[in-house]
Amino acid sequence: MAALAFEDVTVRFGAATVVGGASFSVGAGEFVSVVGPTGCGKSTLLNLAAGLLAPSSGRVLVDGVTLAGINRRAGYLFQGESLMPWRSARDNVAAGPEFAGMSRGAARAAAETWLGRVGLAGHGEKYPHQMSGGMRKRAQLAQTLVLDPPVLLMDEPFSALDVQTRQLMENELLSIWQADRKSVLFITHDLEEAISLSDRVIVLSAGPATRPLAEFAIDLPRPRDVAEIRLTAEFRAVEERIWEVLRGEVLKAYRQGEAA
């Protein structure tokens, strides 16, 4: 049974159809990335998976059950900042468990464990303004994972980071995923990032009425180092195959933007 599935999902905002008949799934323990042209509706799919948005038709299933309301089995890592500036890193990570009913002591202990797992041991007392962009993103990752969600929804989480920090975070994510094998739906504009991280890459069509156009199994060996894997001939061959499909959709979206 798929951990997360979209069955003929359509989303309309007034007269505009943003998603049109989308069907795909994320298996248990599978890392799936979605790529597509800018503005095609990638984040809309993630909001559907989180239960923040209901489909106009079709359905979203979580472990085979139709999703109604917020997806309590998913953790959502946003593209932007989600840390509360008045809380330390430890208290930011502890907030979720506390809100869920865990005692303050237990929540802080869980926060310390996860800060260590994401490479922030010893930094729990720092406030967001005292941390680098990479440190804040690590804290956000710990904030998402501390509740141990079976499904991770990630919306371009590393796009604002510099190249070196981004690759460190990608490897950190892979290390954690390899240990816990959560189901991941990862949204990105970066095809290299998608291939480096994923078991499967899904290409969306240009909007309006975006839908999955093609999907590609990524059979590169694991564990992976994202910088090293990108230098291999096997990686470049996969990238070329996916880009043949994605390029046409990117050009289509670009022409639509010019016409508008």
N, C-alpha and C positions, 0 to 999 in steps of 0.2 A: 504494500500500500504506500502511495506517495505521501510524504510528509506535508506537501503543499501542492495543490493542483488548481489550475484555471480551466474551466470547462465552458467554451464558447462564450467568453466574457466580452460584453460590450459596455462602454461607458459613453454617455452623452451628456454634454453640458449645453442645455438649450438645444439649438439646432445643430450644434457641432458634435460630431462623433469623434472622440479622441482615441478610443480603443474599439476595434471592430472584430468581434468573433475570435478572440485570442484563446488558444488552448495550448497549455504545456504544463509540465510538472517538475517538481524537485523531489528526488528520492530521499529516503532516510540516509543521513550521513553524506549526502552528495553536495558538492560545491558547484553551483550553476551561476554563470555570469550572463547578463543581458547587455548587449550593445546595440546601438542604433543611432540614427542622425539626431542632432540637437532638436529638442522640442517634439520628438515623436511620441512621447507618452511613457517613457521608461519609469519615471517616478510615480506616475499614476498607477502602474502595475504594482509598485511596491506599497503604495497607500492602500490598494485593494487587499494585498496580502496581510497588511497590518490591521485591517478592519476599520481604517480611518475613512474609507470611502466604500460605498456599496455599489455593486454593478447595476447598470440599467437593465441588463438581461444577462443570462448565464449565471454561473456561480463559482465561488471560490471554496475549495474544500481543504480542511486541515485534518490530517489523519483520517480521511474518508468522510468527515462530517462537514456539512455545509456551514461556512462561517457566517455567524450573525452577531454583529457588534465587534468589539475589540478582540484581536487575536491574542489571547492570554498565553499562548505557547510560543510567542515570538518576541525576540528582542530587536529593537530598531536602532541602528547606528546612523545618525543623520550626517549629512554633508557639513552642516554648520555647527557652531558651538552649542553644546547642551549642558555645560557645566554651570552651576550656580556660582556667581562670582563671590558671594559672601561666605561660601563654604570652602574648607580645605579640600585637597584631593581625597583624603580619607573620608571626610564627611559627605562629599559628593557621591562617592562609590557606596557608602553605607546608607544613603537616603532611600534607595529602592527597597532593600531588605527591611528597613525600619517601617516604611509605608506599608509593607506587606505583613507587618505584625511581629517581626523579629525583635528581640530585645536589643537595646542600644549596644550593650557589650558584645553580643553575638554578631550584630551587624558590623561593628567596627573591626572585629576579628576577621570576618569574611572579607571586608574591604582590604585589610592588610594583606591577606592571602592573595587576592587578585591584583593588588598593586605590585606585589612581588612577581607574579606570573607575567605581567606586561612590562617588567623592567623598571618599575618605579619604587622598588624597596628603598626605604629611607627618605622618600619624598612626600610622605603622607600629610605633613603639616603645611605644605606649600599651597598657596592660593592660586587660582588660574592666572592672575596677572604676573605671578612669579615664575611661571613655567613657560618653556618654549612651545611652539606650535606642535612639535612632535610629542612632547610630554603631555600636553593637553589632550591630544588624540589618543594617547595610551590610556590616560585616565578615563576618557569617554568609552574606550573599549572595555576597560574593567567595569565601568558603570553599567554597561550593557550585559556583560557576561556574569556578573556576580549573582544574578537571579537564576542562572543556569537554564536559560531558555533552550528548548530543543531546536528551534528555528531561529536563524539570524537573518535579518533583513538589513542590507547595507547599501546606502545611497551615496555613491561616490565619496566614501569616507576619507580618502587620502588625497583628494584632488587639489587641496590648498597647500599641500606640503611641498618642500623642495625635493628634487629628484632623489638625493641620497637618503633623506629621512623617509621619503615615501617607500623606497625599497626596503629599508629597515622595518617599517611597519608592515609591509606586505609579507616579509619573512616571519615576523612575529605572529601575524594572523595565521599563516600556514602552520607554524609550530603548534599554536593553540588548537587549531582545527584538527591537525593530525592526532593530537592527544585525545580530544573530546568527540570528534566526528559529529558535529552538529550539522544540520541541513542548512545550507547557505544560499540565499538569493542575493546576488551582488550586482548592483547597477554601476556601470562605468562607461565613460566615453573613450577610454584608453584600451585599444585592442590588445596591445602587448600585456597590459595588466590582466585583462580577462583571460588570456591564454595562459599566462604564468601561474595563475591561481587555480584554475578551474578543472573540473572533470568534464564539463560540457559548456559550450558557448552558444547562446541563442541570439540570432540576428533579427532585429525588428525592422519592419518596413517603414519607409517615410510616412508621416501622417498626411492627411487625416486618416482616421480609422486604422491605426497601426495594428499589426498582428505579427506573430512570429513568421518569418520568411524562410529561415533555414536554421538548422542546429548542427553543431559539430562536436563530436567526441574528441577530447584532448587526451591522447594516449601517451603523453610524455611521462617518464618515470618519476615517482615520488620516493623519498622527500625531494623537494626542489629548493634551489636557491634562485630567486627571481632574476638576479643579475646574470648568473652563469647560464641558466637555461635559455636566456634570450640570445646567446651567442651560438647556439647549436644549429646545425642544418635542419634538424627535425622541427625545431621551433619555427624557423623561417618558412619551411614548407607549409606548416599549418597556417601561419599568418597569411601567406599568399592565397591559400584557398578561401579563407574567410573574407579577406579583403576584396576578392573578386565579386563577392555578393554584396558586401557592405558598401563598397565604393559607389555602386550604382544608386543606392538609396541615399547616400550622402549628397551626391550630385543632384538627385531629384529634389531633396529638401532645400538645397541651395537655390535651385531654379525657382522653386515655389516662393522662397523668400524674396528673390529679386522681383518676381511678378507682383508680389504684394506691395 
